[in-house]
Amino acid sequence: MAPAKLPVELRWDRGGSHRAFRLSVAIDPDHITFARDLPFPDGELAQARFALPGDPRTITAQVEIQSRAAHFRALAPADRARIADYWKERLGLS
């Protein structure tokens, strides 16, 4: 996981539309982690929207909620590549 303080909008549409905003603590090509529990039930699908530091383009992904993580389930290949590049750069792997 690469440290990343990203503002993330999460939208859960089951039973109406619910939104939450959280600041991430880390990201990698598979998921985003948070310092606090997410306000949606574990195992539910939600939509996440965020931008990587220094990149104005918004990434939108379908995620599976866990207590303090959002696991990417549907993510455009170009967006996954941008996340991977950011992750490698932050970890000094590139």
C-alpha positions as CSV (number, residue, x, y, z in Angstrom):
1,M,0.0,0.0,0.0
2,A,1.2,3.5,-0.8
3,P,0.3,6.3,1.6
4,A,-2.3,8.6,0.0
5,K,-4.5,11.1,1.7
6,L,-7.2,11.3,-1.0
7,P,-10.7,12.7,-0.6
8,V,-13.0,9.9,-1.7
9,E,-16.7,10.2,-2.4
10,L,-18.6,6.9,-1.8
11,R,-22.1,6.4,-3.1
12,W,-24.3,3.5,-2.0
13,D,-27.6,3.2,-3.9
14,R,-29.3,0.3,-2.1
15,G,-32.4,1.5,-0.3
16,G,-32.1,5.0,-1.7
17,S,-29.0,7.0,-2.5
18,H,-26.5,7.5,0.3
19,R,-23.2,9.4,0.1
20,A,-20.2,9.6,2.4
21,F,-16.9,11.4,2.1
22,R,-13.8,9.9,3.6
23,L,-10.1,10.7,3.5
24,S,-8.1,7.7,2.5
25,V,-4.8,6.6,4.2
26,A,-3.4,4.4,1.4
27,I,-4.1,3.0,-2.1
28,D,-2.9,0.3,-4.3
29,P,-4.2,-1.1,-7.6
30,D,-6.6,-3.4,-5.7
31,H,-8.1,-1.2,-3.0
32,I,-8.3,2.0,-1.0
33,T,-8.0,2.0,2.8
34,F,-9.4,4.4,5.3
35,A,-8.6,5.3,9.0
36,R,-12.3,5.1,10.0
37,D,-15.0,2.6,9.4
38,L,-17.1,3.1,6.3
39,P,-20.8,3.8,6.9
40,F,-22.1,1.1,4.6
41,P,-22.6,-2.6,5.2
42,D,-19.6,-4.9,4.6
43,G,-19.8,-6.8,1.3
44,E,-22.0,-4.2,-0.4
45,L,-21.2,-2.7,-3.7
46,A,-20.8,1.1,-4.0
47,Q,-19.3,3.7,-6.3
48,A,-16.1,5.5,-5.4
49,R,-14.9,8.8,-7.0
50,F,-11.5,10.4,-6.4
51,A,-8.5,11.9,-8.1
52,L,-4.9,11.1,-7.6
53,P,-2.5,13.9,-6.4
54,G,-1.4,16.0,-9.2
55,D,-3.9,14.6,-11.7
56,P,-7.1,16.5,-12.2
57,R,-8.9,13.5,-13.9
58,T,-11.5,11.9,-11.7
59,I,-11.4,8.1,-11.3
60,T,-14.8,6.4,-10.8
61,A,-14.9,2.7,-9.8
62,Q,-17.3,0.2,-8.5
63,V,-16.0,-1.0,-5.1
64,E,-16.9,-3.7,-2.6
65,I,-17.1,-2.2,0.9
66,Q,-15.3,-3.7,3.9
67,S,-15.1,-2.0,7.3
68,R,-12.1,0.2,6.5
69,A,-11.5,-0.6,2.8
70,A,-13.0,-0.3,-0.6
71,H,-11.9,-3.1,-2.9
72,F,-12.0,-2.3,-6.7
73,R,-14.5,-4.6,-8.5
74,A,-15.0,-2.6,-11.7
75,L,-12.3,-0.1,-12.7
76,A,-11.3,1.1,-16.2
77,P,-8.0,-0.4,-17.3
78,A,-6.5,3.1,-17.9
79,D,-7.5,4.1,-14.4
80,R,-6.0,1.0,-12.8
81,A,-2.8,1.8,-14.7
82,R,-2.8,5.3,-13.4
83,I,-3.3,4.0,-9.8
84,A,-0.5,1.4,-10.4
85,D,1.9,4.1,-11.7
86,Y,1.1,6.3,-8.6
87,W,1.6,3.4,-6.3
88,K,4.9,2.4,-7.8
89,E,6.1,6.1,-7.7
90,R,5.2,6.5,-4.0
91,L,6.9,3.2,-3.1
92,G,10.0,4.1,-5.2
93,L,9.5,1.1,-7.5
94,S,9.5,3.1,-10.8
